[in-house]
Amino acid sequence: MRFLIDAQLPPALARRLTEHGHIAEHVTDIGLGDAADLTLWTYAIEQGAVLVTKDEDFRDMLLLRGSPPTVVWVRAGNARRHALLEWFDPFIERVVYLIESGNDLVELR
């Protein structure tokens, strides 16, 4: 599965997803760190990527525009990079399953 990781999440999350056999890019690694939400939305559609974000605006865009892209909305509070990655790890296979089952929005708390 292909993922696009938004700016509020660490680039290490893209690497972690890659370690799990997925294709993942962080917005800063592809020169889109300061891009507008609509630019990221369009890029995710063009690349066939799932957008992983902490930004509620993408959830709202999904509700207004529909899918694609699929959005994984991370609702975890602020945490250090290591703690966030440890928290996210157990969700990876479940997220993939939910997306493959047709869910356009996966909310992680």
C-alpha positions as YAML, in Angstrom:
chain: A
units: angstrom
residues:
- id: 1
  name: MET
  ca: [0.00, 0.00, 0.00]
- id: 2
  name: ARG
  ca: [1.20, 3.54, -0.68]
- id: 3
  name: PHE
  ca: [1.12, 6.23, 2.03]
- id: 4
  name: LEU
  ca: [1.70, 9.98, 2.11]
- id: 5
  name: ILE
  ca: [2.63, 11.22, 5.59]
- id: 6
  name: ASP
  ca: [1.60, 14.79, 6.43]
- id: 7
  name: ALA
  ca: [3.90, 17.39, 7.99]
- id: 8
  name: GLN
  ca: [2.67, 17.12, 11.62]
- id: 9
  name: LEU
  ca: [3.84, 13.52, 11.74]
- id: 10
  name: PRO
  ca: [7.53, 12.58, 11.78]
- id: 11
  name: PRO
  ca: [9.39, 11.42, 8.66]
- id: 12
  name: ALA
  ca: [10.30, 8.32, 10.69]
- id: 13
  name: LEU
  ca: [6.68, 7.18, 10.31]
- id: 14
  name: ALA
  ca: [7.22, 6.88, 6.55]
- id: 15
  name: ARG
  ca: [10.32, 4.79, 7.19]
- id: 16
  name: ARG
  ca: [8.42, 2.61, 9.66]
- id: 17
  name: LEU
  ca: [5.68, 1.93, 7.10]
- id: 18
  name: THR
  ca: [8.37, 1.10, 4.54]
- id: 19
  name: GLU
  ca: [9.86, -1.39, 7.00]
- id: 20
  name: HIS
  ca: [6.43, -3.05, 7.08]
- id: 21
  name: GLY
  ca: [6.54, -3.53, 3.29]
- id: 22
  name: HIS
  ca: [4.63, -0.45, 2.17]
- id: 23
  name: ILE
  ca: [5.60, 2.50, 0.01]
- id: 24
  name: ALA
  ca: [5.60, 5.64, 2.11]
- id: 25
  name: GLU
  ca: [6.70, 9.23, 1.59]
- id: 26
  name: HIS
  ca: [6.81, 12.11, 4.03]
- id: 27
  name: VAL
  ca: [5.79, 15.47, 2.57]
- id: 28
  name: THR
  ca: [9.14, 17.04, 3.50]
- id: 29
  name: ASP
  ca: [11.04, 14.31, 1.66]
- id: 30
  name: ILE
  ca: [9.26, 15.16, -1.60]
- id: 31
  name: GLY
  ca: [9.40, 18.95, -1.31]
- id: 32
  name: LEU
  ca: [5.80, 19.42, -0.17]
- id: 33
  name: GLY
  ca: [6.41, 20.25, 3.48]
- id: 34
  name: ASP
  ca: [4.82, 23.69, 3.17]
- id: 35
  name: ALA
  ca: [2.23, 22.77, 0.55]
- id: 36
  name: ALA
  ca: [-1.41, 23.72, 0.89]
- id: 37
  name: ASP
  ca: [-3.86, 21.01, 1.91]
- id: 38
  name: LEU
  ca: [-5.40, 20.91, -1.57]
- id: 39
  name: THR
  ca: [-1.96, 20.33, -3.12]
- id: 40
  name: LEU
  ca: [-1.35, 17.37, -0.80]
- id: 41
  name: TRP
  ca: [-4.85, 16.07, -1.49]
- id: 42
  name: THR
  ca: [-4.24, 16.20, -5.25]
- id: 43
  name: TYR
  ca: [-0.81, 14.60, -4.92]
- id: 44
  name: ALA
  ca: [-2.28, 11.73, -2.88]
- id: 45
  name: ILE
  ca: [-4.93, 11.15, -5.55]
- id: 46
  name: GLU
  ca: [-2.38, 11.26, -8.39]
- id: 47
  name: GLN
  ca: [-0.06, 8.82, -6.58]
- id: 48
  name: GLY
  ca: [-2.81, 6.51, -5.35]
- id: 49
  name: ALA
  ca: [-1.63, 7.18, -1.81]
- id: 50
  name: VAL
  ca: [-3.42, 7.00, 1.52]
- id: 51
  name: LEU
  ca: [-3.03, 10.34, 3.33]
- id: 52
  name: VAL
  ca: [-1.89, 9.91, 6.95]
- id: 53
  name: THR
  ca: [-2.46, 13.08, 8.96]
- id: 54
  name: LYS
  ca: [-3.26, 14.67, 12.29]
- id: 55
  name: ASP
  ca: [-5.04, 17.50, 10.47]
- id: 56
  name: GLU
  ca: [-8.83, 17.49, 10.88]
- id: 57
  name: ASP
  ca: [-9.11, 19.54, 7.67]
- id: 58
  name: PHE
  ca: [-8.39, 16.41, 5.60]
- id: 59
  name: ARG
  ca: [-11.22, 14.58, 7.34]
- id: 60
  name: ASP
  ca: [-13.48, 17.49, 6.44]
- id: 61
  name: MET
  ca: [-12.26, 17.49, 2.83]
- id: 62
  name: LEU
  ca: [-13.02, 13.79, 2.61]
- id: 63
  name: LEU
  ca: [-16.55, 14.38, 3.89]
- id: 64
  name: LEU
  ca: [-17.09, 17.19, 1.37]
- id: 65
  name: ARG
  ca: [-15.25, 15.83, -1.67]
- id: 66
  name: GLY
  ca: [-15.46, 12.09, -1.16]
- id: 67
  name: SER
  ca: [-12.73, 9.59, -1.80]
- id: 68
  name: PRO
  ca: [-10.07, 9.20, -3.14]
- id: 69
  name: PRO
  ca: [-7.82, 9.67, -1.32]
- id: 70
  name: THR
  ca: [-8.38, 7.56, 1.73]
- id: 71
  name: VAL
  ca: [-7.48, 9.38, 4.94]
- id: 72
  name: VAL
  ca: [-5.93, 7.93, 8.09]
- id: 73
  name: TRP
  ca: [-6.68, 10.50, 10.77]
- id: 74
  name: VAL
  ca: [-4.25, 10.17, 13.68]
- id: 75
  name: ARG
  ca: [-5.91, 11.53, 16.82]
- id: 76
  name: ALA
  ca: [-3.05, 10.88, 19.22]
- id: 77
  name: GLY
  ca: [-1.90, 13.78, 21.33]
- id: 78
  name: ASN
  ca: [1.53, 15.28, 21.12]
- id: 79
  name: ALA
  ca: [4.23, 12.72, 21.75]
- id: 80
  name: ARG
  ca: [7.91, 12.23, 21.12]
- id: 81
  name: ARG
  ca: [8.78, 10.52, 17.85]
- id: 82
  name: HIS
  ca: [9.70, 7.20, 19.48]
- id: 83
  name: ALA
  ca: [6.49, 7.10, 21.55]
- id: 84
  name: LEU
  ca: [4.36, 7.91, 18.50]
- id: 85
  name: LEU
  ca: [5.99, 5.16, 16.45]
- id: 86
  name: GLU
  ca: [5.52, 2.63, 19.24]
- id: 87
  name: TRP
  ca: [1.87, 3.69, 19.56]
- id: 88
  name: PHE
  ca: [1.30, 3.49, 15.78]
- id: 89
  name: ASP
  ca: [2.98, 0.12, 15.16]
- id: 90
  name: PRO
  ca: [0.16, -2.12, 16.41]
- id: 91
  name: PHE
  ca: [-2.32, -0.28, 14.17]
- id: 92
  name: ILE
  ca: [-0.50, -0.79, 10.85]
- id: 93
  name: GLU
  ca: [-2.00, -4.13, 9.81]
- id: 94
  name: ARG
  ca: [-5.45, -3.10, 11.04]
- id: 95
  name: VAL
  ca: [-5.25, 0.14, 9.04]
- id: 96
  name: VAL
  ca: [-4.35, -1.79, 5.90]
- id: 97
  name: TYR
  ca: [-7.20, -4.23, 6.51]
- id: 98
  name: LEU
  ca: [-9.73, -1.43, 7.02]
- id: 99
  name: ILE
  ca: [-8.61, 0.39, 3.87]
- id: 100
  name: GLU
  ca: [-8.67, -2.80, 1.80]
- id: 101
  name: SER
  ca: [-12.18, -3.42, 3.18]
- id: 102
  name: GLY
  ca: [-13.35, -0.15, 1.62]
- id: 103
  name: ASN
  ca: [-13.12, 2.37, 4.47]
- id: 104
  name: ASP
  ca: [-12.35, 5.87, 3.20]
- id: 105
  name: LEU
  ca: [-11.60, 7.24, 6.67]
- id: 106
  name: VAL
  ca: [-9.68, 5.39, 9.35]
- id: 107
  name: GLU
  ca: [-9.57, 7.23, 12.66]
- id: 108
  name: LEU
  ca: [-6.88, 6.23, 15.13]
- id: 109
  name: ARG
  ca: [-7.18, 7.20, 18.80]
...
